[in-house]
Amino acid sequence: MCATQGVNAQGLKLPAPSPGATIKQDFALSSVEVNYSRPAVKGRNIMGDLVPYGKVWRTGANGATTITFGEDVKFGGTPVKAGKYGLLTIPAQSEWTVILTKDLNVTSPAAYKPENDVVRVKASAMSDLPFSVESFMISFDQVLPTSMTMMLIWDKTVVPVEITADIDGKVMNQIDEAMKGDKKPYFAAASYYYENGKDLKKAQEWVDAAVKENPKAFYMVHLKAKILAKAGDKAGAKAAAQQSIELAKEAKNDDYVALNNKLIAGL
């Protein structure tokens, strides 16, 4: 499908019918990168026709589609080691099979070898978008520190696959080691403890140390206010937020003035 590349002969260069694309998403402690080509609808019937149901699809056009994980993850709930894989799918009307394969060169059903599968997962297909997406698209949505959703989107069909990573142990070890050094990452450590439901007393201790080293850092004082609010100390949180407001005004940062006012209003 749309296999013709851009032509460059006798000085004539034409655009590829299905342009190549690379999407690289920072995720967890590394990144996920997808290389693929983007065929267009061009008035054709796509799912179940141009992309047949029940057959292996290279999940794009031209060459094989690949996905590279910078660290160990779970792909659709199944553990996958860091590395580069071929990304294949077997579309169906309501549920797709999404495959990660060791083979990086599968461009047709005949080239597919099931024995090279690393992971096979099922993913629900939603085929009722209220509009048509002209060019096939792979994107990442709901990107959080330890989870995100890979979206396969074309015409009126969307197929989501969850990707997760377990990094808490690594981060906690990094914090423990860093706190033994001369330059301690007080603010970053306090932020991680606050965001991930860790010991709030320790988070407060670290943010206090960070503010002591950077007394004009309104954003650090704002974190202190959030930690105190989460710990149930409303008076302390309000005082810290008001201090952060004054510092933010001095720095002409209206965004943090607004954030602190919102925090105070929610106490």
Secondary structure as GFF3:
##gff-version 3
##sequence-region A 1 267
A	DSSP	beta_strand	8	9	.	.	.	ID=ss1
A	DSSP	beta_strand	12	13	.	.	.	ID=ss2
A	DSSP	beta_strand	20	27	.	.	.	ID=ss3
A	DSSP	beta_strand	30	37	.	.	.	ID=ss4
A	DSSP	beta_strand	66	69	.	.	.	ID=ss5
A	DSSP	beta_strand	73	75	.	.	.	ID=ss6
A	DSSP	beta_strand	78	80	.	.	.	ID=ss7
A	DSSP	beta_strand	83	90	.	.	.	ID=ss8
A	DSSP	beta_strand	95	101	.	.	.	ID=ss9
A	DSSP	three_ten_helix	109	111	.	.	.	ID=ss10
A	DSSP	three_ten_helix	114	116	.	.	.	ID=ss11
A	DSSP	beta_strand	117	124	.	.	.	ID=ss12
A	DSSP	beta_strand	133	141	.	.	.	ID=ss13
A	DSSP	beta_strand	147	155	.	.	.	ID=ss14
A	DSSP	beta_strand	157	164	.	.	.	ID=ss15
A	DSSP	alpha_helix	168	178	.	.	.	ID=ss16
A	DSSP	alpha_helix	186	195	.	.	.	ID=ss17
A	DSSP	alpha_helix	200	213	.	.	.	ID=ss18
A	DSSP	alpha_helix	218	230	.	.	.	ID=ss19
A	DSSP	alpha_helix	234	250	.	.	.	ID=ss20
A	DSSP	alpha_helix	254	265	.	.	.	ID=ss21
###
